[in-house]
């Protein structure tokens, strides 16, 4: 299940979801509209965040990695094996395993 397909269930958790890309704002906006994104798609065109999080590849793009950041601002978990077609179900499973609160809605 993709993130879009899991949007309702994800919304039941006390979590904030966003995506960051090294593409420019216009490209990210078009991507979000085309894919009916249910979360913000942020632009890291200067690649500062990608470098800081260690996800900038030698080819200059950001690897698909999910960071779970706790309420204390610390990284609680990292998923380096993000599969777009399964990202929603994997995110839901990780939220459950991390004990993230909220009312888990049916997938």
Beta strands, then each sheet from edge to edge (+ up, - down):
strand 1: 18-21
strand 2: 40-43
strand 3: 66-69
strand 4: 75-79
sheet 1: 1+ 2+
sheet 2: 3+ 4-
end
